[in-house]
């Protein structure tokens, strides 16, 4: 069973995100799917809401690409650690295109039932993304007592 669950999640990243086969969203995402993202309050529900989230990111990063680093499955849960990369060519969260390249690590835990993803919990670092886009300055390490 976990092997099939892993295949569902791989299809989500490879076929839907990387190959832009948006017609597959309804095949993989349950009508009751809840998308939870640590950077946003609340959740969005269903395949159309998932497509809407995709549209936001693909408009901002038309060359967005997911690299799945690792997938671990246990019973009805699949954890996927990933890296996204792309070039900021469109507005994102009120930030106009910077044409800067970004690369960001994250993890998503998917809950699967009846061959579809019913919940997804995303954790990524939006502050790091804003740093890479030049919106937020990088933090500087404090001088140690020995260097004073």
ABEGO torsion letter per residue (X at the ends): XAAAAAAAAAAAAAAAAAAGBAAAAAAABBAABBBBBAABBEBBBEAAAAAAAAAAAAAABAABBBBBABBBBBEABBBBBBBBBEBBABBBGGBBBAGBBBBBBBBBBBBBBGGBBABBBBBBBAAAAAAAAGABBBBBBBBBAAAX
